[in-house]
């Protein structure tokens, strides 16, 4: 049986004017970690777990009735992190984030720096979500959706 999970994480989110854009943006981030997201023509978001796919949902996917929402790539996330550095006003935090982005496990190290500063972490989440919303809007406007 497929799982339709419309829950939203409790992390702070920037507000968008379009609820569908928000849902797709959130799913783009979640898809990278937890489940695949599919959008119906009616704008309903389905979060489907790989090992829990029922035959009826699989038929809808193969027939093109449900469009898979792409996950954010680690490359996009990394580039956004580099771009975010320009908005960090405190030179010590900026330098620590810059150092985190060098070498192996850059994304993980970057997040660890953010965990030390709630205000900076919230700014990053707003920045990232704005970029996710722009990506979601582009995807929704593309001819394949």
N, C-alpha and C positions, 0 to 999 in steps of 0.2 A: 504494500500500500504506500502511495506517495504521501509525503508530509507537506502540508501547506502551512507554513510557519510565517505569520506576518508580524512577529514580534520585532521590536526595535531595541537596540542596545540603549543603555542608560547614559552613555557618554554624552557630554555636551555637544550640541550640533548647531551649526549656523542655520538660520531660517531661510528657506527658499520660498518663492511665490508659488511654485508648482509642486503639489504633493507627489505627483507621479515622478517628477525629476528627483525629489528627495528619496523616494523608495528605490529607484533605479541606482542612484548614487550610493546609497547605503549597501545595496546588494553587490555593486561592483567591488566594494571593499570586503564584504563578507565572503564572496565567492572565492577569493584568494585563500581563505582559511577553512571555511566550514562546509558550504553546500553550494550547489549550482542554483542559479536563479533563472526563472523563465517568466516571460511576460505574455499574458493572453491579449487578444485583440481588444478585450474590454478593459484592459488596464489593470488586471488582477495579477499580482506578483505571487509566484509559486516558488518556494524554496524546497528543492528536492535533494535529498541525500542519496548519494551514489548507490548505496546498497539497499535502498528502500524504494525502488522505482516499481510501480505497479504497471501491468500491461496496458491499461487504458491510457495512462499518462504517456507511456512510451509511444503509443500510436499517435497521440496528439502532437508529440514532439516531432516524430518522423514525418507527419503530414504537414508540418509547418504551422500548426495552429498555436504553438507556444514557441516564442523566440527566446533563445538563450541569451542572457545578459552577460556580456564579457566581464571578466575579472580585471581589476587594475593590475598592471604588470609591475614587477619589482623595479624595472627600469624607469617607468613613469614616477613611481614613488620616490626613487632615489633623486631624480631630477627635480621633483618638487621640494625635496629636502634641501638641495643645493640652492634653489630659488628662495626658499624660506629664510636662509641665512641673511639675506639682504634686509629683512624686516626685523631682525633681532637687534634691539637697540643697545643692550648691555654687551660691551666688547668681551667680557670674560665668558659669558654664556655663548656668544657667537663663536669665540675661539674653541670652546669645549665641543660645541656641535660640529664645527669644522674638523676638528681632530677626530671626532667619532666617525665622520664620513670617509676617512682615509683607511684603506686596507680592507681586510676581510671582516665580514659581519657588520658592515657599515650601518644598515638599517636597524639592526638589533642594538648596536652601540648608541645610535642616535636616539632611539626610544628610551634607552637607559638614562641618558642625560636629561631628557624631558621629564622623567619620573621624579627627578630631584627638584623640579620647579613647577608648581601647579599652574601659575599664571602663564608661563612659557608653554606648557603642555596644552593649555586651553587655546592659546593663540595658534599653535600648530594645528590643533583639531579644526579650528575655524578655517584656517588657510587651506588645509587638506580637503575639507568638505566643500569649500567653494570650488576647488579644482575638480573634485569628483562630480559636482553638479554640472559644471561646464562639460565634462566628458559625457555625463549621462544625457544632457541636452543634445549634444552632437549625435550620440547614438540614437536617441529617439527621433531626431530629424533625418537620420540616414535612410536611404531607400529600402534597406533590408528589414526595417522594423515595421 
